[in-house]
Amino acid sequence: MVKSMAEMMANGETPEVLFWVGCAGSFDQRAQKITKAFAQILTKTGVNFAILGKEEACTGDPARRAGNEFLFQMMAYNNIQILNGYEIKKIVTTCPHCFNTLKNEYPELGGNYEVMHHTTFLQQLIDEGKVVLKEGGSFKGKKITYHDSCYLGRGNDIYEAPRKVLEALDTELVEMKRCRTKGFCCGAGGAQMFKEEEKGTERINFDRSKEAIDTGAKIIASACPFCNTMLTDGVKNEEQEANVKVLDIAEIIADSLA
């Protein structure tokens, strides 16, 4: 059972890490599966973790990207007050947007924490031998292509950790034409997730999804709930969509645990 920080503090316990679930991971039905998969991994590997539960609010990232700095700072100050009140030192999140905001933007407002994205944390667990993968799993021999999230890749220079996690599986990792530092956005960045494209422009997620499908991969691996939504929508636009799945790296690893 996942415990909240309030419950752990009441029992005199201190978690190793705080799992920041995020808005998508909390309320979006598709992203909830990613949250459950990562929580399953943490539990299975014996990581002592907690969540904020109802005390967790939006980091304010969408507000700042949309230009509402006042709303962002209100949200950030509220979260920082709660995090500092619990004396949180280490945070892990499955959302690159939350990761970027907590890691790079909260310090300017007094929120200083060690923040990790779940792909880096998973790589660490694999390197330490805590994640044991079964042989001959459902992904054995399948082609997987990985989509670089903008906030994870170009924003924070995290390219290798997600790939090393996937390479731990008995699969074939194939790269898209535009990857790593030359990766292409899924179409959700800069608050575009919440609006339609301007007239005369092609839907970015359709373009990116076609590029992923053209690699011949049967699995498109992502590490961001927004990317997952956009790529899933884009894949549905392609004729080959019935044979291609979009999965978060946490879901792939959770399904492959021994």
Residue pairs with C-beta under 8 A, 6 or more apart in sequence:
2 19
2 39
2 43
2 49
2 50
2 51
3 13
3 15
3 50
3 51
4 50
4 51
4 52
4 53
4 54
4 55
5 15
5 18
5 50
5 51
5 52
5 53
5 55
5 86
5 88
6 53
6 55
7 50
8 14
8 15
8 50
9 86
13 48
15 48
15 49
15 50
16 47
16 48
16 49
16 90
17 47
17 48
17 49
17 90
17 91
17 92
17 116
17 121
18 49
18 50
18 51
18 52
18 83
18 86
18 88
18 90
18 91
18 92
19 38
19 39
19 42
19 49
19 50
19 51
19 91
19 92
19 93
20 51
20 52
20 56
20 91
20 92
20 93
20 95
20 98
20 102
21 35
21 51
21 52
21 56
21 93
21 94
22 31
22 59
22 93
22 94
22 95
22 97
22 98
22 225
23 58
24 31
24 95
24 225
24 226
24 229
25 31
25 32
25 34
25 35
25 94
25 95
25 225
26 32
26 35
26 56
28 225
28 229
30 225
30 228
30 229
30 232
31 225
31 228
31 229
33 251
34 94
34 225
34 228
34 248
34 250
34 251
35 94
37 248
37 250
37 251
37 253
37 254
37 255
38 94
38 118
38 250
38 254
40 254
40 257
41 122
41 125
41 131
41 250
41 253
41 254
41 257
42 49
44 257
45 125
45 130
45 131
46 130
47 125
47 130
49 92
52 82
55 82
56 79
56 82
57 75
57 78
57 79
58 75
59 75
59 76
59 79
59 97
59 98
59 101
59 102
59 106
60 71
60 72
60 73
60 74
60 75
60 76
60 79
60 101
61 72
61 97
61 98
61 100
61 101
62 97
62 191
62 193
62 194
63 69
63 71
63 72
63 75
64 72
64 101
64 105
65 189
65 190
65 191
66 191
66 194
73 109
76 101
76 105
76 106
76 109
76 111
77 109
79 106
79 111
80 106
80 109
80 110
80 111
83 91
83 111
83 113
84 110
84 111
88 113
89 113
89 114
90 113
90 114
90 115
90 116
91 102
91 113
91 114
91 115
91 116
92 115
92 116
92 117
92 118
92 121
93 99
93 102
93 115
93 116
93 117
93 118
94 117
94 118
94 223
94 225
94 248
94 250
95 224
95 225
95 226
96 117
96 149
96 150
96 151
96 152
96 155
96 156
96 223
96 224
97 151
97 224
97 226
99 115
99 116
99 117
99 151
99 152
99 156
100 151
100 155
100 156
102 111
102 113
102 115
103 113
103 115
103 156
104 156
106 112
106 113
116 124
117 152
117 156
117 158
117 161
117 223
118 223
118 249
118 250
119 152
119 158
119 161
119 162
119 165
119 223
119 249
120 158
120 161
122 131
122 161
122 165
122 249
122 250
122 253
123 161
123 164
123 165
125 131
126 164
126 165
126 168
131 168
131 253
131 257
132 257
132 258
133 168
133 169
133 253
133 256
133 257
133 258
134 256
134 257
134 258
135 170
136 170
137 169
137 170
137 255
137 256
138 255
138 256
139 169
139 170
139 171
139 219
139 252
139 255
139 256
140 169
140 170
140 171
141 170
141 171
141 172
142 171
142 172
142 217
142 218
142 219
143 171
143 172
143 173
143 174
143 215
143 216
143 217
143 218
143 219
144 166
144 169
144 171
144 172
144 173
144 174
144 217
144 218
144 219
144 220
144 221
144 252
145 173
145 174
145 175
145 176
145 212
145 215
145 217
145 219
145 220
145 221
146 162
146 163
146 166
146 173
146 175
146 179
146 220
146 221
146 222
146 223
147 176
147 183
147 186
147 208
147 212
147 220
147 221
147 222
147 227
147 231
148 154
148 159
148 162
148 179
148 180
148 183
149 186
149 222
149 223
149 224
149 226
149 227
150 183
150 185
150 186
150 189
151 189
151 224
152 158
152 162
152 223
152 224
153 159
153 180
153 181
153 183
154 181
154 183
159 180
159 181
162 221
162 223
162 249
163 173
165 249
165 253
166 173
166 221
166 249
166 252
167 173
169 252
169 253
169 256
171 219
174 215
174 216
174 217
175 215
176 183
176 184
176 211
176 212
176 214
176 215
177 211
178 184
178 211
184 204
184 207
184 208
184 211
185 204
185 208
186 204
186 205
186 208
186 222
186 224
186 226
186 227
186 230
186 231
186 234
187 193
187 203
187 204
187 205
187 208
187 230
187 234
188 205
188 226
188 227
188 229
188 230
189 226
192 204
193 226
193 229
193 230
197 203
197 204
203 234
203 237
204 230
205 230
205 231
205 233
205 234
206 234
206 237
207 234
208 230
208 231
208 234
209 220
209 231
209 233
209 234
209 235
209 237
209 238
210 234
210 238
212 220
212 231
212 235
212 244
213 220
213 235
213 238
213 240
213 241
213 244
217 244
218 243
218 244
218 245
219 244
219 245
219 246
219 247
219 252
220 231
220 235
220 244
220 245
220 246
220 247
221 247
221 248
221 249
221 252
222 228
222 231
222 246
222 247
222 248
222 249
223 248
223 249
225 248
228 246
228 247
228 248
231 246
232 246
235 241
235 244
235 246
238 244
